Amino acid sequence: MPQFLSTVPDPDRPLTEEDFGRLQFTTILYYLQCSNPDNGLIRDKTEEAAPASIAAIGMALATIPVVVARGLIIRKFAAKLARKRLKYLLACPQGPEPDASGYKGFFYHFLDIETGRRVWNCELSTIDSALLFAGALTVGTYFDGDSAEEVEVRQLAATLYERADWNWARDHGPTLTHGWRPESGFIPYRWRGYDEGLLLYILGLGSPSHPLPPESYAAYTESYEWRNIYGRELLYSGPLFTHQLSHMWIDFRSIRDEFMRDHGSDYFQNSRHATYVQQEYAVRNPMNFVGYGEHCWGFTASDGPGWGKRNVNGLEREFFDYLARGAPFGPDDGTVSPWVVIASLPFAPEIVIPTVSNFAQMHLGMTRLYGFKPSFNQTCTVEGSDTGWWVSPYHFGVDQGPVVLMIENYRTGLLWSIMRRCQPIVTGLRRAGFTGGWL
């Protein structure tokens, strides 16, 4: 990758808002440069042959207000960009055929970046479609002007979201399934227990056309696990990203559903606790991985060194490829993800900023094109590499969005303020039983 901005920040000073602004700028360039100009589809990762990721497209849409606010694209042209993406997605074929783009309003996880059709026999993904819908609703709410372009963006976003048949996706059960394949039907896994599925249910409950029944949300929360970990009481989920994705759009400060009212907390405070749990796990470092500590943590779904076992300093270590890593109960193979730390900036800046400062000194690309590499593993040595240990060779579209959006929410609360005006989100929260705060 070319040198892009400047040398790394001075290690003798704390990172400033300007440093995070530069990081946000170089990170957001992924969505501008890894986008097919013919149709607006976003590449899943920087590997040359990678298909488009439907979730990355949703995140790219959600960053459009940021690129306007930060002066990268003027509002008029940004509206045209949003319109182009939404128009193309609505024109993509929907149906039970195995080479369609989606079915029942949902989309396949990965699409051919030129044709927009399903690749790799991948699943029709409810959660990845939800991230797309959240991005569409972002631009549909943000572009509230009277120009023809802005009116059309609102109409396209509403149509894309409202055609999703959430009750079909339940497959006759109370909870939402993970997805569907034309070859074999519904995937035998459901969204139950706390995770990023929180966003999924709020979007489903808020639908004006195919709303989920309230009992779906009750069934989702029924298997929540409230735990005491390192002296912190919290709703448990291991991978850190699960405590962040819904928060990219929804300001959970001081609004509570029945579960959180009963536990005297809210989902924002819960994410703060989860962030501290991750740091404490790294400090304790029970598996003695190289590098873990107060300023080196961040365990989540990420790229990894690859499947296999190696002898490292007399210990047999097992390494993983792309996997949802978590703390404190694993899985863990020594892989750390800078992006997921940055995405906790609104929750716990006092521990995030020093950690990002440490990452800035580790030759992980903070000031280079697309920002930090998404993951690294200091226990897995690699001869001849710049660092001496494994660093992911790619950037991923789904890792860039949380960095951009959560830096912006920390700096200005922009996404939160937009989505407080988004009627489906407000309706979904109220149907889920949320009260208080800005609601």
C-alpha positions in Angstrom: 0.0 0.0 0.0 1.3 3.5 -0.7 2.1 5.9 2.0 -1.0 8.0 2.3 -1.0 10.7 4.9 2.0 11.1 7.1 4.2 9.4 9.5 2.6 7.7 12.5 1.5 10.0 15.4 4.2 11.0 17.9 4.3 8.3 20.6 4.9 10.9 23.3 1.6 12.6 22.9 -2.0 11.2 23.2 -4.0 10.9 20.0 -6.2 13.9 19.3 -9.5 14.4 17.5 -7.5 15.5 14.5 -5.7 12.1 14.5 -9.0 10.3 14.6 -10.4 12.5 11.9 -7.5 11.5 9.6 -8.0 7.9 10.5 -11.7 8.3 9.7 -10.8 9.9 6.3 -8.4 7.2 5.1 -10.7 4.4 6.3 -13.7 5.8 4.5 -11.8 5.8 1.2 -12.4 2.1 1.0 -16.0 2.7 0.1 -15.1 5.3 -2.5 -12.3 3.3 -4.1 -13.5 -0.3 -3.7 -16.9 0.5 -5.3 -17.9 -0.6 -8.8 -18.7 2.7 -10.5 -21.2 1.1 -12.8 -23.5 -0.1 -10.0 -22.2 1.1 -6.6 -21.6 -2.4 -5.3 -18.8 -2.6 -2.7 -16.1 -5.3 -2.7 -16.0 -7.6 0.3 -12.3 -7.2 0.8 -9.2 -5.9 -1.0 -8.5 -9.2 -2.6 -8.7 -8.6 -6.4 -11.2 -11.3 -7.1 -13.5 -10.6 -4.1 -17.3 -10.4 -4.7 -19.5 -7.7 -3.3 -20.7 -7.9 0.3 -24.3 -6.9 0.9 -23.4 -5.8 4.5 -20.5 -3.7 3.2 -22.9 -2.0 0.8 -25.2 -1.1 3.8 -22.3 0.3 5.7 -21.2 2.3 2.7 -24.6 3.8 2.4 -24.5 4.7 6.1 -21.2 6.6 5.7 -22.7 8.9 3.0 -23.8 11.5 5.6 -20.3 11.4 7.1 -18.6 12.1 3.7 -21.0 15.0 3.3 -20.5 16.4 6.8 -16.7 16.0 6.4 -16.6 17.8 3.1 -15.5 14.8 0.9 -18.5 14.9 -1.4 -21.1 17.7 -1.8 -24.6 16.8 -0.7 -26.1 17.0 -4.2 -23.7 14.4 -5.6 -23.9 12.3 -2.5 -27.6 12.0 -3.0 -27.0 10.8 -6.5 -24.5 8.2 -5.3 -27.1 6.9 -2.8 -29.8 6.9 -5.5 -27.6 4.9 -7.9 -26.9 2.2 -5.3 -30.5 1.8 -4.1 -31.9 1.9 -7.7 -29.5 -0.9 -8.8 -30.3 -3.1 -5.7 -34.0 -2.7 -6.3 -33.6 -3.8 -9.9 -31.6 -6.9 -9.0 -33.6 -10.1 -9.5 -35.5 -11.5 -6.5 -36.9 -15.0 -6.6 -36.3 -18.7 -5.6 -33.8 -19.2 -8.5 -30.3 -20.1 -7.3 -28.7 -17.4 -9.3 -31.0 -14.5 -8.2 -29.8 -11.7 -6.0 -32.2 -12.3 -3.2 -35.6 -13.6 -2.2 -38.6 -12.3 -0.3 -36.9 -8.9 -0.1 -33.7 -10.2 1.5 -30.3 -10.5 -0.2 -27.6 -13.1 -0.5 -24.5 -12.5 1.6 -22.2 -12.2 -1.4 -23.0 -11.0 -4.9 -21.0 -10.9 -8.1 -19.7 -7.3 -8.2 -20.4 -7.0 -11.9 -23.8 -8.7 -12.3 -25.2 -8.4 -8.8 -26.1 -12.1 -8.7 -25.4 -14.7 -6.0 -21.9 -16.2 -5.8 -20.4 -19.2 -4.0 -23.8 -20.8 -3.3 -23.8 -18.5 -0.3 -26.8 -18.1 2.0 -29.6 -15.6 1.9 -28.5 -13.7 5.0 -31.0 -12.0 7.3 -28.3 -10.1 9.3 -26.4 -9.0 6.3 -29.6 -7.8 4.7 -30.5 -6.0 7.9 -27.2 -4.1 7.7 -28.1 -3.1 4.1 -31.6 -2.0 5.3 -30.1 0.1 8.1 -27.8 1.8 5.6 -30.7 2.4 3.2 -32.8 3.9 6.0 -29.9 6.1 7.0 -29.7 7.8 3.6 -33.5 7.8 3.4 -33.8 9.7 6.6 -30.7 12.0 6.0 -31.8 13.2 2.6 -34.9 15.1 3.6 -34.8 17.9 1.1 -37.2 18.7 -1.7 -34.9 18.1 -4.7 -35.9 15.3 -7.1 -32.8 13.3 -6.1 -33.5 13.5 -2.4 -37.1 12.6 -2.8 -36.2 9.6 -4.9 -33.6 8.4 -2.4 -36.3 8.4 0.3 -38.7 6.5 -1.9 -36.1 3.9 -3.0 -34.9 3.4 0.6 -38.4 2.8 1.8 -39.3 0.4 -1.0 -36.1 -1.6 -0.4 -36.7 -2.0 3.3 -40.5 -2.5 3.2 -40.5 -5.4 0.7 -38.5 -7.6 3.2 -40.9 -10.3 4.4 -39.8 -10.7 8.1 -42.4 -13.2 8.9 -41.4 -15.5 6.1 -37.9 -15.4 7.6 -39.2 -16.8 10.9 -40.1 -20.1 9.1 -43.2 -20.6 11.4 -41.2 -20.1 14.6 -41.1 -17.1 17.0 -37.5 -16.1 16.2 -35.8 -15.1 13.0 -33.7 -17.7 11.2 -30.1 -16.9 10.1 -31.1 -17.3 6.5 -32.1 -19.6 3.6 -30.6 -21.4 0.7 -32.6 -22.3 -2.5 -31.0 -25.8 -2.5 -31.9 -26.8 1.1 -34.3 -24.2 2.6 -33.9 -22.4 5.9 -30.6 -22.5 7.8 -31.1 -24.5 11.1 -29.9 -21.6 13.3 -31.9 -18.8 14.8 -31.2 -15.4 16.3 -31.6 -16.1 20.0 -29.6 -14.5 22.9 -27.8 -11.2 22.9 -25.8 -10.4 19.8 -25.9 -8.1 16.7 -29.3 -9.6 16.1 -30.7 -6.8 18.3 -30.7 -4.5 15.2 -32.4 -7.3 13.1 -35.4 -7.4 15.5 -35.8 -3.7 15.8 -35.9 -3.4 12.0 -38.3 -6.3 11.7 -40.6 -4.9 14.4 -40.6 -1.5 12.7 -41.6 -2.7 9.3 -44.8 -1.0 8.1 -45.5 -3.8 5.6 -44.4 -7.1 7.3 -43.9 -6.4 11.0 -42.7 -9.0 13.3 -45.0 -9.8 16.2 -43.9 -8.6 19.7 -43.5 -12.2 20.8 -40.5 -12.5 18.4 -38.5 -10.0 20.4 -39.5 -11.7 23.7 -38.3 -15.0 22.2 -35.0 -13.4 21.2 -34.3 -12.0 24.7 -35.6 -15.1 26.5 -32.1 -16.8 26.3 -30.1 -13.7 27.3 -27.2 -14.5 29.7 -26.6 -12.0 32.5 -23.2 -12.7 34.0 -20.7 -11.4 36.5 -17.3 -11.2 34.7 -14.3 -9.7 36.5 -16.7 -8.1 38.9 -18.8 -6.5 36.2 -22.5 -7.3 35.8 -23.4 -7.5 32.1 -25.4 -9.1 29.4 -22.8 -11.5 27.9 -21.7 -11.9 24.3 -18.1 -12.8 23.6 -17.1 -11.1 20.3 -16.8 -7.4 20.8 -18.5 -6.5 17.5 -21.8 -7.9 18.8 -21.8 -5.1 21.3 -21.3 -2.5 18.6 -23.1 -3.1 15.3 -26.6 -2.1 16.5 -25.1 0.9 18.2 -23.7 2.3 15.0 -27.2 3.4 14.2 -29.1 3.4 17.5 -28.4 5.7 20.5 -29.1 3.3 23.3 -28.1 5.7 26.1 -30.8 5.8 28.7 -33.4 3.9 26.7 -34.3 0.5 28.1 -36.4 -2.6 27.2 -37.9 -4.8 29.9 -34.7 -6.8 30.3 -32.5 -3.8 30.9 -35.1 -2.1 33.2 -35.1 -5.3 35.3 -31.3 -5.2 35.5 -30.9 -1.4 36.1 -28.8 -0.9 33.0 -29.0 -0.1 29.3 -27.4 -1.5 26.2 -24.9 1.4 25.9 -23.7 0.9 29.5 -23.6 -2.9 28.7 -21.2 -2.3 25.8 -19.0 -0.2 28.0 -18.8 -3.1 30.4 -18.0 -5.5 27.6 -15.2 -3.2 26.4 -13.6 -3.3 29.8 -14.0 -7.0 30.0 -12.0 -7.4 26.8 -9.2 -5.2 28.2 -9.2 -7.1 31.5 -9.0 -10.4 29.7 -5.9 -9.2 27.8 -4.3 -8.0 31.0 -4.9 -11.4 32.6 -3.9 -13.2 29.4 -4.7 -16.7 30.7 -3.3 -18.4 27.5 -0.1 -16.4 27.5 -0.4 -15.0 24.0 2.4 -12.6 22.9 1.6 -8.9 23.1 -1.7 -9.0 25.1 -2.0 -6.3 27.8 -3.6 -3.1 28.9 -3.1 -1.5 25.5 -3.3 -4.5 23.3 -6.8 -6.1 23.1 -9.8 -6.4 20.8 -11.3 -9.9 20.2 -14.0 -10.3 17.5 -15.0 -11.8 14.2 -11.9 -11.4 12.1 -9.4 -12.7 9.6 -6.7 -15.0 11.2 -3.4 -16.7 10.3 -5.2 -19.8 9.0 -6.3 -23.1 10.2 -3.5 -25.2 11.7 -1.4 -26.1 14.7 2.2 -25.0 15.3 4.8 -25.4 18.1 5.5 -22.0 19.5 8.2 -21.9 22.2 7.5 -25.4 23.3 3.7 -25.0 23.3 1.3 -26.4 20.7 -0.8 -23.5 19.4 -3.9 -23.7 17.3 -4.6 -20.9 14.9 -7.8 -20.1 13.1 -8.8 -18.4 9.8 -11.8 -16.1 9.7 -13.7 -16.8 12.9 -15.7 -15.0 15.6 -13.2 -14.8 18.5 -14.4 -13.7 21.9 -13.5 -12.8 25.5 -13.2 -14.1 28.1 -14.4 -17.6 27.1 -12.9 -17.7 23.6 -12.2 -18.9 21.1 -8.9 -17.2 21.1 -5.7 -17.8 19.1 -3.7 -14.6 19.8 -5.4 -12.6 17.1 -6.2 -8.9 17.9 -8.4 -6.5 15.8 -7.6 -2.8 16.0 -10.9 -1.8 14.2 -13.1 -3.3 16.9 -11.3 -1.3 19.6 -11.9 1.9 17.6 -15.6 1.0 17.3 -15.8 1.1 21.1 -14.6 4.7 21.2 -18.0 6.1 22.2 -18.3 3.6 25.1 -14.9 3.9 26.8 -12.7 6.5 25.2 -10.4 6.5 28.3 -9.2 3.0 27.5 -9.7 3.0 23.7 -7.5 6.1 22.9 -4.4 4.8 24.7 -4.8 1.4 23.0 -5.2 3.0 19.6 -2.1 5.0 20.4 -0.2 1.8 21.0 -1.5 0.3 17.8 -0.3 3.4 15.9 3.3 2.5 16.8 3.0 -1.1 15.7 3.3 -0.6 11.9 -0.3 -1.6 11.3 -1.1 1.1 8.8 -3.0 3.7 10.7 -1.8 6.5 8.4 -1.9 4.5 5.2 -4.6 3.9 2.7 -7.8 2.4 4.3 -6.3 2.8 7.8 -5.4 0.0 10.2 -5.0 -3.5 8.9 -8.0 -5.4 10.5 -6.2 -8.0 12.5 -2.7 -9.2 13.6 -1.2 -12.0 15.7 2.1 -11.6 17.4 2.2 -15.2 18.6 2.2 -16.4 15.0 5.6 -15.5 13.7 6.2 -14.9 10.0 9.7 -14.8 8.7 10.5 -11.9 6.4 7.4 -9.9 7.2 7.7 -6.2 8.2 6.7 -6.9 11.7 8.0 -10.4 12.2 4.5 -11.7 12.9 1.2 -12.3 11.0 -0.8 -9.3 9.9 -3.9 -9.6 7.7 -3.0 -8.9 4.1 -6.5 -7.5 3.3 -8.9 -4.8 4.4 -12.6 -5.9 4.8 -15.6 -3.8 3.9 -17.5 -4.8 7.1 -14.6 -3.6 9.3 -14.3 -0.2 7.7 -17.8 1.0 8.5 -17.7 0.6 12.3 -14.5 2.7 12.4 -16.0 5.5 10.4 -19.4 5.5 12.0 -18.3 5.1 15.6 -15.6 7.8 15.3 -18.4 10.1 14.0 -20.8 9.1 16.7 -18.0 9.9 19.2 -17.2 13.2 17.6 -20.7 14.5 16.8 -23.3 11.8 17.3 -24.3 12.3 13.7 -25.6 8.8 12.9 -27.5 8.7 16.2 -29.2 12.0 15.6 -30.2 10.9 12.0 -31.7 7.7 13.2 -33.6 9.3 16.0 -35.7 10.7 13.2 -36.1 7.4 11.4 -39.7 6.3 11.9 -39.1 2.5 11.4 -36.3 2.6 14.1 -38.5 4.5 16.5 -41.5 2.2 15.9 -39.3 -0.9 16.2 -37.9 0.3 19.5 -41.3 1.1 21.0 -42.7 -2.3 19.8 -39.8 -4.0 21.5 -40.8 -2.2 24.8 -38.1 0.5 24.9 -38.9 3.6 26.9 -37.1 6.6 28.4 -34.4 8.9 27.2 -34.8 10.4 23.7 -37.8 8.1 23.1 
